[in-house]
Amino acid sequence: MTRIYIIKTMLVAAVALLIPLFGNMYVDGWNWGLGDFIFAWVFFVILSLTTKFVMSKISNRTYRTIAGIAIVAVFAFIWIKLATG
């Protein structure tokens, strides 16, 4: 992985957090604190870097697809589990 890819990943994760930031400002009941934003940013960066790392190690297209689905499913499960307590 190149340094440029890691920086782009960090920036995209920060831009993606604009959605919950606006939700925090304009939607009643949407109460994210600073720790929530930091956790979400780190979570998105780790998801992206994990996916890139795994995909770089697998050459078969079918296995790459299965691995990508598995990674996203695991991260979605973790996100849901943490969101619901």
N, C-alpha and C positions, 0 to 999 in steps of 0.2 A: 504494500500500500504506500502510495506516495503522500508526501506532506500536503500537497495541494488537495488531494481527495479528502483527507482528514479535515482540512480547513473548510472545504466546501460542505462537508457533512455537518460540521458544527454550525455553519451559517444557515443552512437549510433547516436544521432543527430549531434554531432561534427564530427564523421567519415563520415556521409552522406554529410556534407558540404565540403568534400575534392573534390567532383565532381565540384561544382562551383568554388572552389579555383583553380583547374587545368584549368578550362575553363577561368577563369580570367587571368591566366598566359599565356595560349597558343592560345586562340581564340580572333581574332580581333573583337571588338564591344561588347565584354562581359565585362561590366564595373560595377562590384559590389564593393561598398565601405564597410568600416568596419561596418557601421550601417546596411547595408543590410545583412551581415553575422550574426550579433547579432540578428536582427529581425528574420531571418530564423531559427536560432538555438532555440530561445524562442518559435517560432511558432510550430516547430516540437516537442519540449518538451511538450508544452501545448496540442497539438493534441494527443500525446501518453498517457499522464496522464489522459486526459478527456476520451479517449476510455477505458482505464483500469478501471477508476472509474465507468463509466456507465455499462461496461460489468460485473463488480463485483456485481452490484445491480440487474441485470436481469438474471433469471434462465432459462426461456424458450428460446430454441435455435433459433426459428423463430424470436422472438422479438429481440434477440441479433444481429442477422444478419441484420435485418431492422435498428436497432439503429446504428450499425457499418457503414452501408452504408450511413445513414443520417448524421452521424458525419463527415465522410470523405467528403461527398458532400458539407456540410456547410463550412468546412475548405478549400476545393478546390475553392468554390465560393469566399471566402474571399481572397484567394491567387491570383486568377485571377483578381478580382476587384482591388486589391492593385497594381498588376503588370501593369495593363493597365491604371490606373489613373482614 
